[in-house]
Amino acid sequence: MIVLSGFYEGLEVSLDRARTVIGRGREADLALAEATISRAHAAIGFDGQVFYVEDLGSTNGTLVNGARISKQPLKGEDEIQMGKLRIGVTLPQ
C-alpha cells in the first residue's frame, strides 16, 4: 500500500500479515500520527481467498473509491480513505 495524500504522502508499506490494523493508537500494527483517524481505524487483511478492508468502528468512517464501507473485498488499484489519508492498494497477481 502507498499513502497518496496526507502527512505520510509517499509512505509505502508491504502488508505481510493476515490482518493489519491501521490507526493512530500505539496498539495499531501500523500506527500513524494522523489526527483525523481513530486509534484503531481500519484493518486490511487476507482471508485465504480475497484481500479486504474493514472499518473498525471509526469515528470518520472508511471509504473505498469514495463509498463508505463496513467491510469490502479489495480490487487492484482501489483507493481507501481514512480521514485525510488516501491509500492506494496494489495487490499481488
Beta strands, then each sheet from edge to edge (+ up, - down):
strand 1: 2-5
strand 2: 19-23
strand 3: 30-31
strand 4: 42-46
strand 5: 51-55
strand 6: 62-64
strand 7: 67-69
strand 8: 71-73
strand 9: 79-82
strand 10: 85-88
sheet 1: 1+ 10- 9+ 6- 7+
sheet 2: 3+ 2+ 4- 5+ 8-
end
